[in-house]
């Protein structure tokens, strides 16, 4: 008996559904894992590390009047993952741990370096 004659639809192939729902499921799992890590102790440590590096490099760069290459030698072991950016016009150092945290420290001639509010 033919499916079109009896009024029934032919079955859809199952693999086509995975082309749609597979990436959606994968992105949902990745987003959940990222949010879970960001709020955990790992995210808090990343925020603390970025703030520490921003403050140390800002003090070295603008209070001590040293260049960036010299300031990177002041950092503790284990802070290699923290990326540092220098904005000389605003006298601001921004340190970031990719995908987790970003902190900035700004130099004020009267008060020295202070971390900006997160």
Backbone as JSON Lines, residues from 0, in Angstrom:
{"i":0,"aa":"X","n":[0.84,-1.16,0.0],"ca":[0.0,0.0,0.0],"c":[0.89,1.24,0.0]}
{"i":1,"aa":"X","n":[0.58,2.23,-0.78],"ca":[1.34,3.45,-0.92],"c":[0.94,4.44,0.17]}
{"i":2,"aa":"X","n":[1.94,5.16,0.76],"ca":[1.66,6.1,1.85],"c":[0.83,7.28,1.37]}
{"i":3,"aa":"X","n":[1.01,7.7,0.14],"ca":[0.24,8.84,-0.36],"c":[-1.2,8.46,-0.64]}
{"i":4,"aa":"X","n":[-1.45,7.21,-0.95],"ca":[-2.8,6.75,-1.22],"c":[-3.58,6.61,0.07]}
{"i":5,"aa":"X","n":[-2.94,6.16,1.14],"ca":[-3.65,5.93,2.39],"c":[-3.81,7.21,3.22]}
{"i":6,"aa":"X","n":[-3.17,8.32,2.83],"ca":[-3.31,9.58,3.55],"c":[-2.26,9.78,4.64]}
{"i":7,"aa":"X","n":[-1.36,8.86,4.82],"ca":[-0.33,9.0,5.82],"c":[0.89,9.69,5.21]}
{"i":8,"aa":"X","n":[1.57,10.46,6.06],"ca":[2.79,11.12,5.61],"c":[3.96,10.15,5.7]}
{"i":9,"aa":"X","n":[4.9,10.29,4.79],"ca":[6.09,9.44,4.91],"c":[6.92,9.9,6.12]}
{"i":10,"aa":"X","n":[7.61,8.99,6.81],"ca":[8.38,9.38,7.99],"c":[9.56,10.27,7.6]}
{"i":11,"aa":"X","n":[9.81,11.29,8.47],"ca":[10.94,12.2,8.25],"c":[12.22,11.53,8.73]}
{"i":12,"aa":"X","n":[13.29,11.75,8.02],"ca":[14.56,11.21,8.51],"c":[14.96,11.89,9.82]}
{"i":13,"aa":"X","n":[15.45,11.11,10.76],"ca":[15.79,11.61,12.09],"c":[17.05,12.48,12.08]}
{"i":14,"aa":"X","n":[17.98,12.22,11.18],"ca":[19.24,12.97,11.2],"c":[19.04,14.43,10.87]}
{"i":15,"aa":"X","n":[17.99,14.81,10.17],"ca":[17.75,16.22,9.87],"c":[17.39,17.0,11.13]}
{"i":16,"aa":"X","n":[16.75,16.34,12.07],"ca":[16.42,17.02,13.32],"c":[17.68,17.39,14.08]}
{"i":17,"aa":"X","n":[18.69,16.55,14.04],"ca":[19.94,16.83,14.75],"c":[20.68,18.01,14.15]}
{"i":18,"aa":"X","n":[20.5,18.26,12.87],"ca":[21.14,19.43,12.25],"c":[20.6,20.72,12.85]}
{"i":19,"aa":"X","n":[19.38,20.68,13.34],"ca":[18.78,21.87,13.95],"c":[19.03,21.89,15.45]}
{"i":20,"aa":"X","n":[18.71,20.8,16.13],"ca":[18.76,20.79,17.6],"c":[20.14,20.51,18.17]}
{"i":21,"aa":"X","n":[21.01,19.9,17.4],"ca":[22.37,19.62,17.88],"c":[23.14,20.89,18.23]}
{"i":22,"aa":"X","n":[23.25,21.85,17.3],"ca":[23.96,23.1,17.64],"c":[23.28,23.9,18.74]}
{"i":23,"aa":"X","n":[21.96,23.88,18.8],"ca":[21.24,24.6,19.86],"c":[21.58,23.98,21.21]}
{"i":24,"aa":"X","n":[21.58,22.66,21.28],"ca":[21.92,21.97,22.52],"c":[23.37,22.24,22.93]}
{"i":25,"aa":"X","n":[24.27,22.2,21.97],"ca":[25.69,22.45,22.26],"c":[25.91,23.87,22.77]}
{"i":26,"aa":"X","n":[25.3,24.86,22.12],"ca":[25.44,26.25,22.58],"c":[24.84,26.45,23.96]}
{"i":27,"aa":"X","n":[23.74,25.79,24.24],"ca":[23.12,25.9,25.56],"c":[24.03,25.32,26.64]}
{"i":28,"aa":"X","n":[24.62,24.18,26.36],"ca":[25.54,23.56,27.33],"c":[26.78,24.42,27.55]}
{"i":29,"aa":"X","n":[27.33,24.97,26.47],"ca":[28.5,25.83,26.61],"c":[28.18,27.11,27.38]}
{"i":30,"aa":"X","n":[27.03,27.72,27.11],"ca":[26.63,28.93,27.83],"c":[26.42,28.63,29.32]}
{"i":31,"aa":"X","n":[25.81,27.51,29.62],"ca":[25.61,27.13,31.02],"c":[26.92,26.87,31.73]}
{"i":32,"aa":"X","n":[27.85,26.21,31.07],"ca":[29.16,25.95,31.67],"c":[29.92,27.26,31.9]}
{"i":33,"aa":"X","n":[29.86,28.17,30.94],"ca":[30.55,29.46,31.09],"c":[29.97,30.26,32.25]}
{"i":34,"aa":"X","n":[28.65,30.31,32.34],"ca":[28.01,31.04,33.43],"c":[28.32,30.39,34.78]}
{"i":35,"aa":"X","n":[28.37,29.08,34.8],"ca":[28.69,28.39,36.04],"c":[30.11,28.67,36.5]}
{"i":36,"aa":"X","n":[31.05,28.7,35.57],"ca":[32.44,28.98,35.93],"c":[32.63,30.44,36.31]}
{"i":37,"aa":"X","n":[31.92,31.33,35.64],"ca":[32.09,32.76,35.91],"c":[31.63,33.1,37.33]}
{"i":38,"aa":"X","n":[30.61,32.47,37.81],"ca":[30.1,32.74,39.16],"c":[30.78,31.92,40.23]}
{"i":39,"aa":"X","n":[31.61,30.97,39.84],"ca":[32.26,30.1,40.82],"c":[33.53,30.74,41.35]}
{"i":40,"aa":"X","n":[34.27,29.96,42.11],"ca":[35.53,30.47,42.65],"c":[36.53,30.76,41.54]}
{"i":41,"aa":"X","n":[36.42,30.07,40.41],"ca":[37.31,30.35,39.28],"c":[37.08,31.75,38.76]}
{"i":42,"aa":"X","n":[35.83,32.16,38.62],"ca":[35.52,33.52,38.16],"c":[35.96,34.57,39.16]}
{"i":43,"aa":"X","n":[35.81,34.26,40.43],"ca":[36.22,35.21,41.47],"c":[37.73,35.36,41.51]}
{"i":44,"aa":"X","n":[38.44,34.25,41.32],"ca":[39.9,34.31,41.28],"c":[40.37,35.08,40.05]}
{"i":45,"aa":"X","n":[39.68,34.91,38.94],"ca":[40.05,35.65,37.73],"c":[39.85,37.15,37.94]}
{"i":46,"aa":"X","n":[38.77,37.52,38.59],"ca":[38.51,38.93,38.89],"c":[39.57,39.49,39.84]}
{"i":47,"aa":"X","n":[39.92,38.73,40.85],"ca":[40.95,39.14,41.8],"c":[42.31,39.28,41.11]}
{"i":48,"aa":"X","n":[42.64,38.32,40.26],"ca":[43.92,38.37,39.55],"c":[44.01,39.55,38.59]}
{"i":49,"aa":"X","n":[42.93,39.82,37.89],"ca":[42.92,40.95,36.96],"c":[43.06,42.27,37.72]}
{"i":50,"aa":"X","n":[42.4,42.4,38.86],"ca":[42.52,43.61,39.67],"c":[43.92,43.79,40.23]}
{"i":51,"aa":"X","n":[44.51,42.69,40.68],"ca":[45.87,42.74,41.21],"c":[46.85,43.21,40.14]}
{"i":52,"aa":"X","n":[46.77,42.59,38.97],"ca":[47.71,42.94,37.88],"c":[47.5,44.38,37.44]}
{"i":53,"aa":"X","n":[46.25,44.82,37.33],"ca":[45.98,46.2,36.91],"c":[46.59,47.19,37.9]}
{"i":54,"aa":"X","n":[46.43,46.94,39.18],"ca":[46.95,47.86,40.19],"c":[48.47,47.86,40.24]}
{"i":55,"aa":"X","n":[49.09,46.69,40.19],"ca":[50.55,46.6,40.25],"c":[51.19,47.27,39.04]}
{"i":56,"aa":"X","n":[50.66,46.99,37.85],"ca":[51.24,47.57,36.64],"c":[50.99,49.08,36.58]}
{"i":57,"aa":"X","n":[49.82,49.53,37.03],"ca":[49.54,50.97,37.05],"c":[50.52,51.68,37.99]}
{"i":58,"aa":"X","n":[50.74,51.12,39.15],"ca":[51.68,51.74,40.1],"c":[53.1,51.76,39.54]}
{"i":59,"aa":"X","n":[53.49,50.68,38.93],"ca":[54.83,50.6,38.35],"c":[54.98,51.6,37.21]}
{"i":60,"aa":"X","n":[53.96,51.64,36.35],"ca":[54.04,52.45,35.12],"c":[53.95,53.95,35.41]}
{"i":61,"aa":"X","n":[53.0,54.36,36.24],"ca":[52.74,55.78,36.41],"c":[53.28,56.38,37.71]}
{"i":62,"aa":"X","n":[53.42,55.59,38.75],"ca":[54.03,56.1,39.98],"c":[55.54,55.94,39.89]}
{"i":63,"aa":"X","n":[55.98,54.76,39.42],"ca":[57.41,54.5,39.31],"c":[58.04,54.98,38.02]}
{"i":64,"aa":"X","n":[57.23,55.44,37.07],"ca":[57.7,55.93,35.77],"c":[58.59,54.93,35.04]}
{"i":65,"aa":"X","n":[58.17,53.66,35.03],"ca":[58.91,52.61,34.32],"c":[58.17,52.21,33.07]}
{"i":66,"aa":"X","n":[58.85,51.55,32.14],"ca":[58.2,51.11,30.91],"c":[57.48,49.77,31.16]}
{"i":67,"aa":"X","n":[56.62,49.4,30.2],"ca":[55.79,48.2,30.36],"c":[56.62,46.93,30.47]}
{"i":68,"aa":"X","n":[57.69,46.83,29.71],"ca":[58.52,45.62,29.77],"c":[59.11,45.44,31.16]}
{"i":69,"aa":"X","n":[59.51,46.53,31.77],"ca":[60.06,46.46,33.13],"c":[58.98,46.13,34.15]}
{"i":70,"aa":"X","n":[57.78,46.63,33.93],"ca":[56.69,46.39,34.88],"c":[56.23,44.94,34.88]}
{"i":71,"aa":"X","n":[56.32,44.27,33.74],"ca":[55.89,42.88,33.68],"c":[56.77,41.97,34.52]}
{"i":72,"aa":"X","n":[57.98,42.41,34.84],"ca":[58.85,41.59,35.69],"c":[58.41,41.64,37.15]}
{"i":73,"aa":"X","n":[57.57,42.59,37.52],"ca":[57.08,42.69,38.9],"c":[55.95,41.73,39.22]}
{"i":74,"aa":"X","n":[55.37,41.11,38.2],"ca":[54.19,40.26,38.41],"c":[54.59,38.91,39.0]}
{"i":75,"aa":"X","n":[53.69,38.36,39.79],"ca":[53.9,37.06,40.43],"c":[53.78,35.93,39.42]}
{"i":76,"aa":"X","n":[54.43,34.8,39.69],"ca":[54.24,33.63,38.83],"c":[52.78,33.19,38.86]}
{"i":77,"aa":"X","n":[52.27,32.78,37.74],"ca":[50.86,32.37,37.64],"c":[49.96,33.44,37.06]}
{"i":78,"aa":"X","n":[50.5,34.64,36.85],"ca":[49.68,35.71,36.28],"c":[49.95,35.89,34.78]}
{"i":79,"aa":"X","n":[50.58,34.89,34.18],"ca":[50.89,35.0,32.75],"c":[49.64,35.02,31.87]}
{"i":80,"aa":"X","n":[48.55,34.45,32.35],"ca":[47.32,34.4,31.56],"c":[46.63,35.76,31.47]}
{"i":81,"aa":"X","n":[46.96,36.66,32.36],"ca":[46.33,37.99,32.41],"c":[46.93,38.87,31.32]}
{"i":82,"aa":"X","n":[46.07,39.4,30.46],"ca":[46.49,40.31,29.38],"c":[46.44,41.74,29.89]}
{"i":83,"aa":"X","n":[47.44,42.54,29.53],"ca":[47.54,43.92,30.03],"c":[47.52,44.89,28.86]}
{"i":84,"aa":"X","n":[46.69,45.94,29.0],"ca":[46.61,47.02,28.0],"c":[46.91,48.34,28.7]}
{"i":85,"aa":"X","n":[47.65,49.21,28.01],"ca":[48.03,50.5,28.57],"c":[47.41,51.61,27.73]}
{"i":86,"aa":"X","n":[46.62,52.46,28.37],"ca":[46.04,53.64,27.71],"c":[46.77,54.86,28.28]}
{"i":87,"aa":"X","n":[47.82,55.3,27.58],"ca":[48.66,56.38,28.1],"c":[47.92,57.72,28.13]}
{"i":88,"aa":"X","n":[46.98,57.91,27.23],"ca":[46.24,59.17,27.2],"c":[45.39,59.34,28.47]}
{"i":89,"aa":"X","n":[44.73,58.27,28.9],"ca":[43.9,58.34,30.11],"c":[44.65,57.9,31.36]}
{"i":90,"aa":"X","n":[45.9,57.47,31.19],"ca":[46.7,56.93,32.28],"c":[45.96,55.81,32.98]}
{"i":91,"aa":"X","n":[45.55,54.83,32.2],"ca":[44.75,53.71,32.7],"c":[45.37,52.4,32.23]}
{"i":92,"aa":"X","n":[45.45,51.45,33.13],"ca":[45.9,50.1,32.82],"c":[44.68,49.19,32.93]}
{"i":93,"aa":"X","n":[44.45,48.39,31.91],"ca":[43.36,47.43,31.92],"c":[43.94,46.03,31.84]}
{"i":94,"aa":"X","n":[43.57,45.19,32.79],"ca":[44.02,43.81,32.82],"c":[42.8,42.91,32.66]}
{"i":95,"aa":"X","n":[42.96,41.83,31.89],"ca":[41.82,40.95,31.67],"c":[42.26,39.5,31.61]}
{"i":96,"aa":"X","n":[41.39,38.65,32.13],"ca":[41.52,37.21,31.96],"c":[40.47,36.86,30.91]}
{"i":97,"aa":"X","n":[40.89,36.39,29.74],"ca":[39.95,36.18,28.64],"c":[38.73,35.36,29.06]}
{"i":98,"aa":"X","n":[37.55,35.86,28.71],"ca":[36.24,35.25,28.94],"c":[35.77,35.29,30.39]}
{"i":99,"aa":"X","n":[36.58,35.8,31.32],"ca":[36.18,35.76,32.73],"c":[36.11,37.12,33.41]}
{"i":100,"aa":"X","n":[37.17,37.9,33.32],"ca":[37.21,39.13,34.13],"c":[37.99,40.21,33.41]}
{"i":101,"aa":"X","n":[37.66,41.46,33.75],"ca":[38.34,42.63,33.2],"c":[38.31,43.72,34.26]}
{"i":102,"aa":"X","n":[39.48,44.21,34.66],"ca":[39.57,45.27,35.66],"c":[40.52,46.35,35.16]}
{"i":103,"aa":"X","n":[40.28,47.59,35.59],"ca":[41.11,48.72,35.2],"c":[41.56,49.48,36.44]}
{"i":104,"aa":"X","n":[42.75,50.04,36.34],"ca":[43.28,50.92,37.39],"c":[43.69,52.22,36.72]}
{"i":105,"aa":"X","n":[43.29,53.34,37.3],"ca":[43.56,54.66,36.73],"c":[44.46,55.44,37.69]}
{"i":106,"aa":"X","n":[45.4,56.18,37.1],"ca":[46.33,56.97,37.88],"c":[45.78,58.37,38.1]}
{"i":107,"aa":"X","n":[45.83,58.82,39.33],"ca":[45.46,60.19,39.7],"c":[46.7,60.8,40.36]}
{"i":108,"aa":"X","n":[47.18,61.96,39.88],"ca":[48.42,62.53,40.43],"c":[48.36,62.78,41.94]}
{"i":109,"aa":"X","n":[47.18,63.01,42.46],"ca":[47.06,63.29,43.89],"c":[46.98,62.02,44.74]}
{"i":110,"aa":"X","n":[46.3,61.0,44.23],"ca":[46.04,59.82,45.03],"c":[46.78,58.57,44.57]}
{"i":111,"aa":"X","n":[47.41,58.59,43.42],"ca":[48.08,57.4,42.9],"c":[47.12,56.55,42.09]}
{"i":112,"aa":"X","n":[47.38,55.27,42.03],"ca":[46.56,54.34,41.24],"c":[45.43,53.77,42.08]}
{"i":113,"aa":"X","n":[44.26,53.71,41.5],"ca":[43.11,53.13,42.16],"c":[42.33,52.3,41.16]}
{"i":114,"aa":"X","n":[41.8,51.16,41.63],"ca":[40.98,50.33,40.77],"c":[39.66,51.01,40.48]}
{"i":115,"aa":"X","n":[39.23,50.92,39.24],"ca":[37.91,51.43,38.87],"c":[36.86,50.47,39.36]}
{"i":116,"aa":"X","n":[35.64,50.95,39.51],"ca":[34.55,50.07,39.93],"c":[34.28,49.07,38.82]}
{"i":117,"aa":"X","n":[34.01,47.8,39.21],"ca":[33.76,46.77,38.19],"c":[32.47,46.98,37.45]}
